[in-house]
Amino acid sequence: MNGHIQALGGTDRSRALFERAQKSLAGGISSSSRLTSTGPHPYPLYMDSGSGARIRDIDGNEYIDYLISYGSAVLGHASPLLTEALTAVLHTGTMFGTCNTPEVELAELICEMVPCAELVRFANSGSEAVQGAVRAARGHTGRSKILKFEGHYHGWSDTLAISNRPGAEEAGPYGTPHSVPHSPGIPDGVVGDVVVCPWNDPEALRTCLDAHRGEIAAVICEPIVANNACTMPAPGFLNLLREECTARDVVLVFDEVCTGFRTGPGGAQTMFGVVPDLAVFSKALGGGLPIAAFAGQRHVMEPMARGHVKHGGTYNASPLCATSALVTLRELNRPDVGKRIEESGRRVMEAIRRAAHDRRVPCAVQGVGGMFQVVFTPDGAPTRQYRDLLGTDQARYDAFRHELLKRGIHTNAYGMACWFVSAAVTEDELDATCGAVEEAFAVL
């Protein structure tokens, strides 16, 4: 298949199917994030099939995919490696509700790849695994409060769905942000256990920790803030987090749902040379199937290991999902695969920078090759924390994204999220992507 992509045709079938879906699905969707996936159109696209780095919708339009199931389909769609391995599992039984061999092999591989991983527990989604990590931290320390950073996203469940996207009017003072529930239905008692701090600010961090001395069980962060347009940690900030948590006997948790295995075999903790006490994984872990994990140092995980701290789940590490994860991680553990993902992403990032410079459009391209985002800041400077994103030109991002979509490039509809790159993208597809970027900036 060559790299050429036809201009986007009609999407009438997607529109009609959305109208039908609203009669049975709440809001016509299965996830709130899918509502605006076509940008200015008032309905989402319905995808019919995928192969490699490409997907096709039910109207027959084809796209080079940089959403790749929010980073999950890291080996590409319908990967032959996964198809072969999972077909065998379909013939022998997908789950039994008992222990199985693939889960043991998978846990062993994670312990080999991830610096902090001495013991592993599996779950089915990032949200579930975050809950498991928080419970492990609370069980280990005997404390209840969790410090999180404003704008960081740790799943939709009540536990940490606090101050994910607060508006400027409700966010509170910069140094001591309000704990703002992400949605109605989150109890006040849960909100009261979450302390919010600005990201990349050492003084604010120390002040916050001092104000809650002896109360905080864990500090959790996205080391690269995928849900804040891939805002990067300031030099030394993750090291500071490690030092402060160690000094105060607070559990440090890295939410590596997005960075895990995508940014290299050891994830962000290897990239930045900072080892947390616990880390959470999903997305790339399963290669497109629902599996997640939280892993950590033995002394933190030990209360769960001996059954004092409870954790369960009927579907945890089923043979089907564990096999998918095992095949995926073995592939991502190959240096050439990670290098290909990183270099492919860097090429697209540079094309965006070059087009923005040539067209004199102020923007920053931030993140790493495997995951990045374009932010239209007033002066073209990268963002350092959540409140910087409140001043970006969202309308320009929406226009950019839609111009790409018309040219067959599928990316995340939300400017606060990011692009993900698969191992399956070809040179021709990268050429087509870079050409579409140039054309989109010409329109902007």
C-alpha positions as CSV (number, residue, x, y, z in Angstrom):
1,M,0.0,0.0,0.0
2,N,1.5,3.3,-1.0
3,G,1.5,6.5,1.1
4,H,-1.1,8.4,-0.9
5,I,-4.3,9.3,1.0
6,Q,-7.4,10.6,-0.8
7,A,-9.1,13.7,0.4
8,L,-11.9,13.0,2.9
9,G,-15.1,12.1,1.3
10,G,-18.6,12.2,2.7
11,T,-19.4,10.9,6.2
12,D,-23.2,10.4,5.9
13,R,-23.1,6.9,7.2
14,S,-21.3,7.9,10.4
15,R,-23.9,10.7,10.8
16,A,-26.8,8.3,10.4
17,L,-25.3,5.7,12.7
18,F,-24.8,8.3,15.4
19,E,-28.5,9.3,15.1
20,R,-29.4,5.6,15.5
21,A,-27.0,5.1,18.4
22,Q,-28.5,7.9,20.5
23,K,-31.7,5.7,20.8
24,S,-29.8,3.0,22.7
25,L,-26.4,4.3,23.9
26,A,-26.4,7.1,26.5
27,G,-25.5,10.1,24.4
28,G,-24.9,7.8,21.5
29,I,-21.4,7.0,22.7
30,S,-19.5,4.6,25.0
31,S,-17.0,7.2,26.2
32,S,-17.3,10.9,26.8
33,S,-14.1,11.5,24.8
34,R,-15.6,10.2,21.6
35,L,-18.3,12.8,21.2
36,T,-16.4,15.4,19.1
37,S,-14.0,13.1,17.2
38,T,-14.7,14.7,13.9
39,G,-13.9,18.3,15.0
40,P,-16.5,20.7,13.7
41,H,-19.0,17.9,12.8
42,P,-21.7,17.2,15.4
43,Y,-21.1,13.5,15.3
44,P,-18.2,11.0,15.6
45,L,-16.7,8.9,12.9
46,Y,-17.4,5.2,13.0
47,M,-14.4,3.1,12.1
48,D,-14.9,-0.2,10.2
49,S,-11.4,-1.7,9.9
50,G,-7.7,-1.1,10.3
51,S,-4.4,-2.4,9.1
52,G,-1.0,-1.3,10.1
53,A,-1.0,2.5,10.6
54,R,-4.3,2.9,8.7
55,I,-8.0,2.9,9.6
56,R,-11.1,3.1,7.5
57,D,-14.5,4.5,8.4
58,I,-17.9,3.1,7.4
59,D,-18.1,5.6,4.5
60,G,-14.9,4.2,3.0
61,N,-12.6,7.0,4.0
62,E,-9.1,6.0,4.8
63,Y,-6.8,7.7,7.4
64,I,-3.3,7.4,8.6
65,D,-3.9,7.0,12.3
66,Y,-2.1,8.9,15.0
67,L,-4.7,8.3,17.7
68,I,-4.2,4.5,17.5
69,S,-6.7,3.8,20.1
70,Y,-5.3,6.5,22.4
71,G,-1.8,4.9,22.1
72,S,-3.0,1.3,22.7
73,A,-2.4,-0.1,19.2
74,V,1.3,0.5,19.4
75,L,2.2,-2.3,17.0
76,G,-0.4,-1.1,14.5
77,H,-3.9,-2.3,13.7
78,A,-4.5,-6.0,13.1
79,S,-0.8,-6.8,13.8
80,P,0.1,-10.2,12.3
81,L,2.1,-11.0,15.4
82,L,-1.0,-10.5,17.6
83,T,-3.4,-12.0,15.2
84,E,-1.4,-15.3,15.2
85,A,-0.9,-15.4,18.9
86,L,-4.5,-14.5,19.8
87,T,-6.0,-16.9,17.3
88,A,-4.4,-19.8,19.2
89,V,-5.8,-18.5,22.5
90,L,-9.3,-18.3,21.0
91,H,-9.1,-22.0,20.2
92,T,-8.0,-23.0,23.7
93,G,-10.1,-20.7,25.9
94,T,-9.9,-16.9,26.5
95,M,-10.4,-16.9,30.3
96,F,-11.0,-19.3,33.1
97,G,-11.1,-17.0,36.2
98,T,-8.0,-18.9,37.5
99,C,-4.3,-18.4,37.4
100,N,-2.6,-18.9,34.1
101,T,0.9,-19.2,32.6
102,P,0.9,-16.1,30.4
103,E,0.2,-13.8,33.4
104,V,3.3,-15.2,35.2
105,E,5.5,-14.8,32.1
106,L,4.1,-11.3,31.6
107,A,4.8,-10.3,35.2
108,E,8.4,-11.6,34.9
109,L,8.9,-9.6,31.8
110,I,7.6,-6.4,33.3
111,C,10.0,-6.9,36.3
112,E,12.9,-7.3,33.8
113,M,11.9,-4.1,31.9
114,V,10.7,-1.7,34.5
115,P,13.2,-0.3,37.2
116,C,10.6,0.0,40.0
117,A,8.9,-3.3,39.3
118,E,9.6,-6.0,42.0
119,L,6.0,-7.1,42.3
120,V,3.1,-6.7,39.8
121,R,-0.7,-6.8,39.9
122,F,-2.9,-6.8,36.9
123,A,-6.2,-4.9,36.2
124,N,-8.3,-4.2,33.1
125,S,-7.9,-0.4,32.6
126,G,-5.7,2.5,33.6
127,S,-8.5,3.8,35.9
128,E,-8.6,0.5,37.7
129,A,-4.8,0.2,38.0
130,V,-4.6,3.7,39.5
131,Q,-7.2,2.7,42.1
132,G,-5.0,-0.3,42.9
133,A,-1.9,1.7,43.2
134,V,-3.6,4.3,45.5
135,R,-5.0,1.5,47.7
136,A,-1.5,-0.1,47.9
137,A,0.0,3.3,48.9
138,R,-2.7,3.9,51.5
139,G,-2.4,0.4,52.9
140,H,1.4,0.7,53.2
141,T,1.5,4.1,54.9
142,G,-1.8,4.1,56.9
143,R,-2.6,7.6,55.5
144,S,-5.4,8.7,53.3
145,K,-4.5,11.9,51.4
146,I,-3.1,11.8,47.8
147,L,-1.3,14.8,46.3
148,K,-1.8,15.1,42.6
149,F,-0.9,17.9,40.1
150,E,-3.4,20.3,38.5
151,G,-4.5,19.1,35.1
152,H,-2.9,15.6,35.3
153,Y,-5.4,12.8,34.4
154,H,-5.5,9.6,36.3
155,G,-8.7,8.0,35.0
156,W,-12.4,8.7,35.3
157,S,-13.1,6.9,38.7
158,D,-13.8,8.9,41.8
159,T,-10.5,8.2,43.4
160,L,-8.5,10.8,41.5
161,A,-11.0,12.4,39.1
162,I,-10.1,15.8,40.7
163,S,-8.9,19.0,39.0
164,N,-8.4,17.3,35.6
165,R,-9.8,20.2,33.6
166,P,-10.9,23.0,36.0
167,G,-11.9,26.3,34.5
168,A,-10.0,29.4,35.4
169,E,-12.8,30.7,37.5
170,E,-13.0,27.5,39.7
171,A,-9.4,26.5,39.8
172,G,-8.5,28.7,42.8
173,P,-5.2,30.4,43.8
174,Y,-2.2,29.4,41.8
175,G,-0.1,28.1,44.7
176,T,-2.9,26.3,46.4
177,P,-5.4,25.2,43.8
178,H,-8.9,24.1,44.8
179,S,-9.7,20.4,44.6
180,V,-12.3,20.5,41.9
181,P,-14.4,17.3,41.1
182,H,-14.2,16.4,37.4
183,S,-17.9,15.6,37.3
184,P,-21.1,15.7,39.4
185,G,-21.5,12.4,41.3
186,I,-18.1,12.5,43.0
187,P,-18.6,12.7,46.8
188,D,-17.2,15.5,48.9
189,G,-15.4,13.0,51.1
190,V,-13.4,11.8,48.1
191,V,-12.6,15.3,47.0
192,G,-11.3,16.2,50.5
193,D,-8.7,13.4,50.4
194,V,-7.1,14.9,47.2
195,V,-4.5,17.7,47.6
196,V,-3.8,19.6,44.3
197,C,-0.5,21.3,43.5
198,P,0.8,23.1,40.4
199,W,3.2,21.2,38.2
200,N,6.9,22.0,37.7
201,D,7.0,24.4,40.7
202,P,9.5,23.2,43.4
203,E,8.5,25.9,45.9
204,A,4.8,25.2,45.6
205,L,5.5,21.5,46.0
206,R,7.4,21.9,49.2
207,T,4.8,24.3,50.6
208,C,2.0,21.9,49.8
209,L,3.9,18.9,51.3
210,D,4.7,21.0,54.5
211,A,1.1,22.0,54.8
212,H,0.0,18.4,54.9
213,R,2.9,16.8,56.7
214,G,2.1,13.3,58.0
215,E,-1.2,13.1,56.1
216,I,-0.1,12.3,52.5
217,A,0.1,8.6,51.5
218,A,1.3,9.2,47.9
219,V,2.3,11.8,45.3
220,I,1.1,10.8,41.8
221,C,2.0,12.4,38.5
222,E,2.1,11.8,34.8
223,P,5.9,12.1,34.2
224,I,5.1,13.4,30.7
225,V,1.7,15.0,31.0
226,A,0.0,13.4,28.1
227,N,-3.3,14.9,29.1
228,N,-1.8,18.4,29.2
229,A,-0.7,18.4,25.6
230,C,2.5,16.4,26.5
231,T,3.8,19.1,28.9
232,M,7.3,17.9,29.8
233,P,8.8,17.9,33.3
234,A,11.1,20.8,34.0
235,P,14.8,19.7,34.3
236,G,15.3,18.2,37.7
237,F,11.7,18.3,38.8
238,L,11.1,14.5,38.8
239,N,14.4,14.2,40.8
240,L,13.0,16.7,43.3
241,L,9.8,14.7,43.6
242,R,11.8,11.6,44.4
243,E,13.9,13.4,47.0
244,E,10.9,15.0,48.7
245,C,8.9,11.8,48.8
246,T,11.8,9.8,50.2
247,A,12.5,12.4,52.9
248,R,8.9,12.4,54.0
249,D,8.2,8.7,53.7
250,V,5.6,9.4,51.0
251,V,5.0,6.9,48.2
252,L,5.9,8.3,44.8
253,V,3.6,7.0,42.0
254,F,4.3,7.5,38.3
255,D,1.2,7.2,36.1
256,E,2.8,5.6,33.1
257,V,-0.5,4.7,31.4
258,C,0.6,6.7,28.4
259,T,4.4,6.7,28.7
260,G,4.8,3.1,29.8
261,F,6.7,1.0,27.2
262,R,5.9,3.6,24.5
263,T,8.8,5.8,25.5
264,G,11.2,2.8,25.7
265,P,11.2,-0.6,27.4
266,G,11.5,1.0,30.9
267,G,9.1,3.9,30.3
268,A,9.6,7.4,31.6
269,Q,11.4,6.2,34.7
270,T,14.2,4.9,32.5
271,M,14.1,8.0,30.2
272,F,14.5,10.4,33.1
273,G,16.5,8.2,35.5
274,V,14.0,8.5,38.3
275,V,12.6,5.4,40.0
276,P,9.2,5.7,41.7
277,D,7.9,3.4,44.4
278,L,4.9,2.4,42.2
279,A,4.0,2.8,38.6
280,V,0.8,2.3,36.6
281,F,0.6,0.9,33.1
282,S,-2.0,0.3,30.4
283,K,-2.4,1.6,26.8
284,A,0.7,0.2,25.0
285,L,0.9,-2.7,27.5
286,G,-1.9,-4.6,25.9
287,G,-1.3,-3.8,22.2
288,G,-5.0,-3.0,21.8
289,L,-6.6,-5.4,24.3
290,P,-7.9,-4.3,27.7
291,I,-5.2,-5.0,30.3
292,A,-3.4,-2.8,32.9
293,A,-0.9,-3.2,35.7
294,F,0.4,-1.5,38.7
295,A,3.9,-2.5,39.8
296,G,6.3,-1.4,42.5
297,Q,8.9,-2.0,45.1
298,R,8.4,-5.0,47.2
299,H,8.0,-3.3,50.6
300,V,5.1,-1.2,49.2
301,M,3.4,-4.1,47.5
302,E,4.0,-6.6,50.3
303,P,0.7,-5.8,52.2
304,M,-1.2,-6.7,49.0
305,A,1.0,-9.7,48.4
306,R,0.1,-11.2,51.7
307,G,-3.6,-10.4,51.4
308,H,-3.8,-7.7,54.0
309,V,-4.6,-5.1,51.4
310,K,-7.3,-6.4,49.1
311,H,-7.4,-6.2,45.3
312,G,-9.4,-8.4,42.9
313,G,-11.0,-8.6,39.4
314,T,-12.6,-11.5,37.5
315,Y,-11.0,-10.4,34.2
316,N,-7.5,-9.5,35.5
317,A,-4.8,-10.9,33.2
318,S,-7.0,-13.3,31.3
319,P,-5.0,-15.6,29.0
320,L,-6.2,-13.6,26.0
321,C,-5.2,-10.2,27.3
322,A,-2.0,-11.4,29.0
323,T,-0.9,-13.1,25.8
324,S,-1.5,-9.9,23.8
325,A,0.6,-8.0,26.3
326,L,3.3,-10.6,26.3
327,V,3.7,-10.5,22.5
328,T,3.5,-6.7,22.5
329,L,6.2,-6.2,25.2
330,R,8.5,-8.7,23.6
331,E,8.3,-6.6,20.5
332,L,8.7,-3.3,22.2
333,N,11.7,-4.7,24.1
334,R,13.6,-4.9,20.8
335,P,15.8,-1.8,20.4
336,D,15.0,-1.4,16.6
337,V,11.2,-1.2,17.3
338,G,11.5,1.6,19.9
339,K,14.0,3.4,17.6
340,R,11.6,3.3,14.7
341,I,8.7,4.7,16.8
342,E,10.9,7.5,18.1
343,E,12.4,8.5,14.8
344,S,9.0,8.4,13.0
345,G,7.5,10.7,15.6
346,R,10.5,13.1,15.5
347,R,10.1,13.4,11.8
348,V,6.5,14.5,12.0
349,M,7.3,16.8,14.9
350,E,10.0,18.5,12.8
351,A,7.7,18.8,9.8
352,I,5.2,20.7,12.1
353,R,7.9,23.0,13.4
354,R,9.2,23.7,9.9
355,A,5.7,24.4,8.5
356,A,4.8,26.7,11.5
357,H,8.0,28.6,11.1
358,D,7.6,29.0,7.3
359,R,4.0,30.2,7.7
360,R,4.8,32.3,10.8
361,V,2.3,30.6,13.0
362,P,3.3,30.7,16.6
363,C,3.2,27.2,18.2
364,A,5.2,24.7,20.2
365,V,5.6,21.0,19.4
366,Q,6.3,19.3,22.7
367,G,6.8,15.7,23.9
368,V,8.9,12.9,22.5
369,G,8.8,11.0,19.3
370,G,6.3,8.3,20.5
371,M,3.9,10.9,21.9
372,F,3.7,14.6,21.2
373,Q,1.3,17.5,20.7
374,V,1.0,20.9,19.0
375,V,0.1,23.8,21.2
376,F,-0.7,27.2,19.7
377,T,0.6,29.4,22.4
378,P,0.6,33.2,21.9
379,D,4.5,33.4,21.7
380,G,5.2,29.8,20.5
381,A,6.7,28.8,23.9
382,P,6.0,25.3,25.3
383,T,3.7,24.9,28.2
384,R,5.1,24.3,31.7
385,Q,1.9,23.6,33.6
386,Y,-1.9,23.2,33.2
387,R,-2.8,26.9,33.5
388,D,-0.6,27.7,30.5
389,L,-3.0,25.7,28.4
390,L,-5.9,27.9,29.3
391,G,-4.3,30.6,27.2
392,T,-3.7,28.6,24.0
393,D,-5.6,29.1,20.8
394,Q,-7.9,26.1,20.8
395,A,-9.8,27.3,17.7
396,R,-6.6,27.2,15.7
397,Y,-5.9,23.7,17.0
398,D,-9.4,22.6,16.0
399,A,-8.9,24.1,12.5
400,F,-5.5,22.4,12.1
401,R,-6.8,19.1,13.2
402,H,-9.7,19.3,10.8
403,E,-7.5,20.3,7.9
404,L,-5.4,17.2,8.6
405,L,-8.5,15.0,8.8
406,K,-9.7,16.3,5.4
407,R,-6.3,15.1,4.1
408,G,-6.6,11.7,5.6
409,I,-4.6,12.2,8.8
410,H,-6.5,11.1,12.0
411,T,-5.4,12.6,15.3
412,N,-6.9,13.3,18.7
413,A,-9.8,15.8,18.6
414,Y,-8.6,17.4,21.9
415,G,-5.8,19.9,22.0
416,M,-5.0,18.9,25.6
417,A,-4.3,15.3,24.5
418,C,-1.6,14.1,22.1
419,W,-0.5,12.3,19.0
420,F,0.6,8.7,19.3
421,V,2.9,7.0,16.8
422,S,2.7,3.3,16.0
423,A,5.5,0.9,15.0
424,A,3.7,0.2,11.8
425,V,3.9,3.6,10.1
426,T,5.8,3.4,6.9
427,E,8.1,5.8,5.1
428,D,5.5,6.5,2.5
429,E,2.9,7.2,5.2
430,L,5.3,9.6,6.9
431,D,5.8,11.4,3.6
432,A,2.1,11.7,3.3
433,T,1.7,13.0,6.8
434,C,4.4,15.6,6.4
435,G,2.8,16.8,3.2
436,A,-0.6,17.1,4.8
437,V,1.0,19.1,7.7
438,E,2.5,21.6,5.2
439,E,-0.9,21.9,3.4
440,A,-2.8,22.4,6.7
441,F,-0.5,25.2,7.8
442,A,-0.9,26.9,4.5
443,V,-4.6,27.1,5.2
444,L,-4.0,28.3,8.8
